[in-house]
């Protein structure tokens, strides 16, 4: 959790001439919610200096563009505008770089080592999970490509359907936040492929799509893209499905995971040709509350007491609420200072010590919250009121959440989904808390993100059966 824990590090160029070339691949590891992720920076020489891109092989994200790479003496600075962060480090002139990685207002130590092409290739190899589909699949599978209406974006996807002639009910799987490939690859798990395989074997056609910048899908203006833009991507996929002769156009639905569970109602509210939606771990309580809850969970893991956690949550909620009221970072900064000063006066010395705010002032928080504000996706996620679109959904809805989901609280979100849809006259709503499952719908012990990699199961068969059975009932 890096919301109140300020992280700063200064790097000074020594002017020392480097005997070796810094070009090549540099690998290091960061810890995110107790999960170790490899990052690889690929640095190349250009006529004007250097350029770089980076990979997150554990998340199957490769070639992510860096906006600037500068080497002055032994000081390396890499800027990544798409994530509101970058990397700064000191190069020893040989095989090591010591530094810090930043993203969205937080930063963490990241030391890099030069690696060979073979070592880099080994990082991208998948772990073999028990449920990963293996040929022969027993159904029709086709890799497809298509564009949006104005041809500004191109998408790569895989379409699967049962063998044989006829028209089949179909679903589009909408991914969660972050750039993901069509299979939803994470820690060797092929999450969306496993679900698509199960559904197709149960008579349901599935389109699973590479996110912008992954696989065969083009990047577009990813720096400024928000959930609203991603909902337009889903519409392009919907338009494509409806051109296929093997799809029953009267029974085309959406399965949205996490952020995708928020996007599915956005599309269904606009498009009456969406005949049903499945909301899987959907974050409907709002991005501000999700942000606070996830950070509070990390504080709890660090052993911070409940009083201090509540104090943090109050402050974070109050500051995030200012995003919708601020037309610029300058306006946001002007509002943060009195909010923080009033909050600080109300806290005990013990709480301030626990949260490391004893010597902090309002301006100390500007950089962190400005970083969130300046990321268009994050600002939209925090400000967007998901309840408004959800209230417009008239098609059948299934909402599922693992009771051990530590990323999206099952009780709060399922309760809100049922309340809004029932209140607004949707008579075909089913909410299912799934006992003992996590955010991915794996059978879990704690539900913590750090468990995802350790569990061999990709998705509980019981959860897939619930989804498949519900879709079959609603596509007769």
N, C-alpha and C positions, 0 to 999 in steps of 0.2 A: 504494500500500500504506500503510495507516494504522494498522497494528497496534501498532507501537512508536514511531511518530512522533507525539508528542502535539501536538494543535492546539488552542490556546485563544485567545479574543479577547474583550475586555471592551467593552461598549457602555454609554455613559452618556447619560442623557437630559439635555438642556440646559435644558429648560423653555421653549424658544423656541416661540412661536406660529407655526404653519404657515399661510401665506397660501392654499395650494391644498389640495385634497382628495386623500387618498392612495388613495381607491377607484379601482378599475379593474384592468387587467391589466398585470403587470410581468414582463418576460422577461429571462432570463440564460442563460449556458451554463456547464456544468461538464464537466470531462474525467474520464471513467471508463475506465481501462485504455487510454488514448490515444484514446478515442472521445469526440467532443464531443456532448453531449446538451443540448437546450434544455429549460429548466424555465420554466413560467409560473405565477405566483401571481395568483389572482383574488380581490381584496379588495372586500368590500361593507360598507356601513354598516348597523348594527342598532340597535335601541332601547337595547341595553346597551353599545354600542361598535362592534366590528368582528368580522366572521367572514371566513373564507377557505377556498378549496380550491386545488388546484394540478394542473397538467397536465404530462405528459411526452410531448409530441406525437411525438417520434421513436420512442417505444415504443407509440404509439396508446393511451395511458392518459390519461383526461380526468376532471376533476371529483373527484379524490381528496380526501377530506375532511381538513381541518386541525382539530385539536381545540381550538385557541385562537389568537386573533390580538389582540395588544395594541399600541397605539401610545401612547407617553408622550413628549410633546414631539417630538423627531426620532428617537426610538429605537423601532424596530419589532421585535417578537418574535412569531414564529409557531411554534406547537408542532404536531407531527404524530405523534400517539401510535402510529399504525399502522406507522410505520417506525422508531420509537425515535429520533426526531430532530426537525429543524425548521430555521428560518431566523432569524438575527438580523442586523439591519442599521441603518445610519444614513441617514435620508432627508434630502435636501438641500432639501426643501420644494417641489421642482419635479418633475423628471423622472428623477432618479437615486437609487438606494439602494445603498450600499456595505456588503457584509456577508459572512457565512459560512453555508454550508449544511452541516448535519450529518445523518448517518444511520448507525445501527448502530455507534456508537463512533468513527467517523471524521468528519472535517470537511474542507471545501474552500472556498476563496474563491468567492463568487458575488455579482457585481454585477448589479443589475437596472435595466432601463430601462422607462419607461412606454410601452406600445404601444397602437395603435388596434385596433378590432374587426377591421378588414380585415387588419392585420398578424398578428393572432392566427390568423385563419382560414387565412392562407397557410402558417403553420407546420404545420397539420394535413393539408396536401395530400400525397398519396402520390407518390413517385417511380415512374415507370413502368419496371418490370423486364421483361426479355424473356420470362421464363417465367410471368408472371402470367396466369392463365387469362382468356380473353376469349370472350364469346358469339359464335356459338351453341356450347354446350358439348358437344352430342351425347349427353347423358345427362340423367336426371331429377334436378332439384335442388329442395329444399323447405326453407324456413326454418321451424323448429319451436320450440315452447316447452313446457316441462314442469316439474314440481316434484318435490322429494324426498318421501319417504313421509309425513313429518309436516307437509308444506306450509310449512316454515320457510324454504325456499330455492326460488327460481325460476330456471330456466336457459333461455338462448337458444342455439340451435345451428343448424347447417345439415346436412341429411341428403342425401347424393347416392347414386344407384345407377344401374346401366345401365338403358336404356330397355327396356320390355317387361314382360310379366307374369312371375311366378315369384318364387322366394325366393333371395336372394343372401347369400353370406357377407359378414360385416360387421365393421368395426373401429371403435374409438373412439380418436381421437388425444388423448393426455394431454400437456399442455404442460409446459414446463420452469418454473423458479422465476420468481416475479414475476407480476404481473397481466398476462395476455395475452388478446387477442381471439381469436375462433374461427379466424382465418386465420393466427395466429402472426406478426402484422405486426411487423417490425423493420427500420428503415432502408429502408422501401419494399418490402422482401421480404415476400411472403405465403407464408411457409414451409409452414404446414400445409395451406393451400389448394392450393399447387402439388403437394404429395404426394397430397392427396385427389383432385385432378383426374387424376393419373396412375393411381392405384389404381382409381378408378371406371371409367376407360377400359379397364382390364384386368379388368373383371368383378367388382370388389369394392366393396360399399357402404361408405360412410364417414360417421361422425358426428363433426363437429368442433364444439367447444363453447366458448362464452365463459367465461373464468374468472370467479370471484366478483368483482363490481364492474365487469366489463367488458361492453360491449354490452348485451344484454338480460338478463344474469344479475344477480341481486340481490347485495348486498354481504355480508349476513349478519354474523356476528361476526368480521370479518376480522382485527381486532386480535389475537384469541386463537387464530386458526386455524393449524393445523399440517399437515404432510403427511398425517397420519392423517385429518384432516377432509377434505382434498382427495381422499383415497381414497374417502371416503363419497360425495363428489360424483360420482366415476366410477361408483360403484355405482348411483346414481340414473340416470345415463345408460345404464348397462347394463340396468336395469329398463325404461327407456323403449324401448330398441331391441327388447327381447323382446316388446313389445306390438304391434309392427308385423307386418302380414301379409306384407310383402315382404322380411323378414329370415329367413334360415335359422338358426334358434335353436341348431342343433347346431354351427354354425361362426361363433361370435362371439368376436372377440379384441381385444387392446389393443396399441396402439403408443405407447410412452412415451418422450418426449424428455427427456434430462437428469434433472431431478428426477422428471419423469414416468416415466422408466425405472426409478426406484426405487419409484414408486408402483404401477406395473403388477404387480410380484410381490406387493405387499401385498394387492391385490385378488384376484389369482389364488390366493393362499394361502387366502383365505376363501371364494372362489366357485368351485365346481367347474364352473359353466356357462361359465367362460372357457376357450375351447378352444385358444387359443394366445396368446403374447405376443411382441412385438418390442421389445427394449430398445435404444434409440438414444442413444448417448453417456451411458449410465446410470452414476450415481455410486454404485457398490456398495461401495467401500472404506470408506465412512463419511464423515459430514459433517466431522468433526474433521480427517481427513487431507486432504479436499478443500480445506477452509479453509486449511490450512497450505500445501498445494501451490500454490494460486492466489496466496497472498500471497508465497510464495517466488519464484514466477515474476515477480511485479511487482518484487521486490527485484533480481532478476537483470537486468531491463530497466533498472533505475536504475544498474547498474554495480557493485552491491555484490559483493564477492568471495565465493567459494564457502564459505570457512571461516565467515564471518559469516552467510551464509544458512543454513548447517547449524546454527549456534548459535541463530539465530532459530527455526528449525523445531523444535529440541529444546524450547525454552522454550514455544512456542505449543502444541505437543503436550501438554506437561506440564500447562499451565494449562487447556486445553480438557478434559483428562481429569478435572479437578476438578468439571466441571459435573454429571456424573452422581452425584457424591458429596456434592453441596451442596444442601441443601433451601431455601436462601435466599441472597440476595446477601451478607448478613452472614457466613454460613458460608463462602461462596466467598472473600470478602475475607480472612478469617482464614487460609485455606489458601494464598492467592496469595503473601503476604509471605515466608514461609520458602522457598517454591519459587523465587521470584525472587532472594532474597538469596543462596541457594546457587548459583544459576545465574550470578549476577553475579560472585561470587568466583572462579568457574572460567574467566572470560573474560579475554582479553588486553586491554590498553588499546586496541589497534588495532581489535579487534572491537567493543568498546563504542563507540568513536568512529564506526565505520561504521554502527552501528545507532542512534546517538544515545541511548545508555543510560547514558552516563558519569555524569550527575547525576540519574538516575532512581532512585526508590525503589519498593518494592512498592505503596504507596498511590497512586503516580502511575498505575499500571496499572488501578486499580479501575474508573475511569469507563469505560474502553474495554471491558473484559471484562464489567462489569456491564451495559453497553448490549446486548451480545450475549446475555447471560443473560436479561435482562428482555424480550427479544423471543421470545414463545412459539414462533414458527416456527423461529427460529435455534437456540434451546435444544434443541428436539426434533430438528432436523437434525443437530446435533452429537452428541447422546446416542444417537439411534436406531441400532440394530444391524441393518442391512439384510440381513445374512447369514441371520438367523433366518427371516425370511419367505421369502427366496429358496430356502432349503432345503426349504420345503414345496411348492414349485411342481412339479407333475407333468405339466402340459401341455407341448406342444412350445414351445421357446424359440429365437428368433433374436436374437443380440446383435451389434450393429454399432457401430463406433467409427472415426472418422477417425484416421489415424496422425499427423496434424498438429493434433489437438485439443489446445489449450493450457488448456482448462478442466477436462477430465476425461481423465486419462491412459489411453490405449487399452490399453497392455500390462498395466498393473496391474489395471484393471477387467475387461477381457475374460478375463484369466487367472483372476481370482477367480470370475467367473460360471461359467466352465467347470468349475473345480475343485469348487465347492460343489454344482452341479447333478449332476455326474457322481458325486460321492461319495455323494449321497443318492438315487441310483437312477434319475434321469431319463435315459432313453436316447435322447431326441430333442432334442439340444442342438446348435446350430451357432453358432460365434463367428466373426465376420468383421472383421478389421482392414482398413479401406478406405484404400488407399495414396493419400497426397496430399490427403486431405480434412480439413476442419476440424470444429468442433463442430456446425455447421449442416449438414455434409456438402456444403459448397461445395468446388470445386477451389481450393486455396489455395497461396500461396507460403510464408508463415511460419506460418499458423494463428492468429495473434494476433487478438484481438477487434477491433482497429482496422482489420482487413482486411474485416470483414463488409460494411461499407457500400460499400467500393470495388469489390467483386466484383459484376459484373452477374448472374452465375449465382446463382439462389436455392438450388438443390439439384442435385447432379450426377445426370444421367439414369442413369448406371451404378449409383448407390446405390439409386435408386428401383426400378430393374429387379430388383436383388437382393432387395429387400423384397417386391415384387409377385410375383416368381416363387416365392419361398419360401412366401408365403401361399397361392398357388394350389395348390402341391403339398400343403399341409397342410389344404386345405379341399375336396378332391375328394370 
